[in-house]
Amino acid sequence: MYGVCGCCGALRPRYKRLVDNIFPEDPEDGLVKTNMEKLTFYALSAPEKLDRIGAYLSERLIRDVGRHRYGYVCIAMEALDQLLMACHCQSINLFVESFLKMVAKLLESEKPNLQILGTNSFVKFANIEEDTPSYHRSYDFFVSRFSEMCHCSHDDLEIKTKIRMSGIKGLQGVVRKTVNDELQANIWDPQHMDKIVPSLLFNLQHVEEAESRSPSPLQAPEKEKENPAELAERCLRELLGRAAFGNIKNAIKPVLIHLDNHSLWEPKVFAIRCFKIIMYSIQQLLSHLDANSRSAATVRAGIVEVLSEAAVIAATGSVGPTVLEMFNTLLRQLRLSIDYALTGSYDGAISLGTKIIKEHEERMFQEAVIKTIGSFASTLPTYQRSEVILFIMSKVPLPSLHHPMETGRTGENRNRLTQIMLLKSLLQVSTGFQCNNMMSALPSNFLDRLLSTALMEDAEIRLFVLEILISFIDRHGNRHKFSTISTLSDISVLKLKVDKCSRQDTVFMKKHSQQLYRHIYLTCKEETNIQKHYEALYGLLALISIELANEEVVVDLIRLVLAVQDVAQVNEENLPVYNRCALYALGAAYLNLISQLTTVPAFCQHIHEVIETRKKEAPYMLPEDVFVERPRLSQNLDGVVIEFLFRQSKISEVLGGSGYNSDRLCLPYIPQLTDEDRLSKRKSIGETISLQVEVESRNSPEKEERVPAEEITYETLKKAIVDSVAVEEQERERRRQVVEKFQKAPFEEIAAHCGARASLLQSKLNQIFEITIRPPPSPSGTITAAYGQPQNHSIPVYEMKFPDLCVY
């Protein structure tokens, strides 16, 4: 029967006759359009015949491919495409199976044109939205074949480019067809992503290398039209854009593996390009950095720099991990790098076969981490940057009970390097930090820890602390205007931006000003200071005067600088000549600045007169001669005459006439002593004695008895607030006198004083013991002693007479 139907065309099924009629006798004539329209109408009228039409077309195409009749192959694919575009019905699923079978047959061919033809048909099919789901369709073959085409290495460059672009388009079609269909095979499975993502990255990387060869101008326009790299980048962006939160890991992991396998972290150019495309990859890259914590420093530096470039983009939008998690990972890597540099190996001990670490490579990695921290922090809002600042500061090892330091030479080196690296990171984060409220910018817990590092012996650490404080206080960009220390006759050339001190700043200075002054004063007394330290101190004093100063702060700053002048003059610390000259010069530069800011003529005149006198007779006390490459110093500073010095009495007189607190100006500045002095391990014997004497004096029995507490009223509180400053200054003056007495008095006098105090204490203790161990009073009553005062008569217990009720 089938043989008869084959011989007699009239007896063949109608769909076969319609399919045969679309093929011309000469394949070069192309598809017979009128017959194609009849076939399309028939398919639309009888959709149940679609599967048979597809099967018959597939049979003809396979036969034509085997006979190398490629013209008819093209006609068959064109007919299939038109039927696909026209027929959207429930029966299309059966037709699609025949269509995909024919596409697979073309892709298996060794002919590039047939591969490209099959890919184009598949892309058209991928853009069709089907009405009904498919439960049994598989795209595994197409993923593998398109990925293989992306790695084509044909000898002909043009053919190679076309096949690679076809492979990329095919992968893009597979993703579009399957990504939103829950009934399809999961395209996000690792078995698919491990083929798709490396294929796209291969084309990105390969074309970058080709572009570096600089093609000729005649070839450039053609290459711009056919560029696999651009197509691969669009496909990768689309792939990642369609990824849900749970699928992004499977898409990014092949990227990291590809970069590892091809050693692409060290040049880092391609890696940066990849992660600029991957906008939601911060979490995976951080995890990859932890996984490579024992890799070479150059590899880790490449990963960190890639993270730096990607983080700037991602921070402006959505970031996968929390902010602190990212900084925690970077700080952990920084600490590990310090350990590697100190031990010289990744295992903590050098043995046979251990990889030796190069210190300069670890230093390069540390700088890359610090740069990344700064880059990422610069894009964060103010409230998040404040959290990051507190977080970094909490990691700095400090010599306190809550933050024990490591002991030993290696431990000290590790502590020092960790402190320096974390303070560098903190400086990067604080640069450009803008906060209108200083109470929020410098909270107490942060400021206490930061200033405690200013008491350390390491000069580099102290310099970082000063620069960090300057970064926080400078809110109007005046910092660079004080980079050099000078005595300008007219500071208007600096064009300073000065605003009135706000109420919040006033509250901040009331709370923390004495703490700041104390650390500035103690930093000035360090003999390891160099020019950078004095420049930072000058900038800090100037910025406090501009950003945070009211009349009370101005007065305290002037007192502080005059106390620094006394340090250079008295020289109890045995400072070198350069340090003493630098302190004189620092005081001259600051008083010159503050006098012009206060605009008090008599004050300006006094400062100007002293500066002019120094220019003529003592230029070594001015910044123009001290803070230069070759300082011009005096070998004898012991005979400094009073005309060279700024006099506290004169300044208090001229400023008192302009409304400033002259009583406060007359009091010399004395820094408060706190527990930080014990932690700094740089306390003098006099300071030690003063602490003991202060405790004794507070508990001394010679003090007058306390007056009964008066009733607290509004007037009482007002009086307490007004008089608190004066009482505080009197207390400091009393402590200063005690310290001076113990430092300068003869030993016999100090011993006699301590002995008298000890005997007085012993007598008081005897009285207390007598009261506590005295037997209870006699039940018989009291007797009257001399002077008519009743006195309890002590009777031994065994002689007491108890009532009968007490006897058993």
RALINPE-V586372 format. One record per helix or strand. SS is the DSSP state (H for helix, E for strand). FROM is the first residue (numbers start at 1). TO is the last residue. If there is no record, write none. Layout:
BEGIN
ss from to
SS FROM TO
SS FROM TO
END
This chain:
BEGIN
ss from to
H 2 7
H 9 11
H 14 21
H 27 29
H 33 45
H 47 66
H 70 86
H 92 107
H 112 126
H 140 150
H 157 178
H 190 211
H 217 225
H 228 241
H 248 261
H 269 277
H 282 291
H 297 315
H 323 343
H 359 378
H 382 395
H 408 430
H 438 441
H 444 453
H 459 473
H 479 482
H 491 494
H 503 524
H 531 547
H 551 570
H 577 598
H 601 617
H 619 621
H 623 626
H 642 644
H 648 656
H 662 666
H 676 680
H 685 698
H 714 744
H 747 773
E 782 784
H 786 788
E 790 792
H 797 799
H 804 806
END
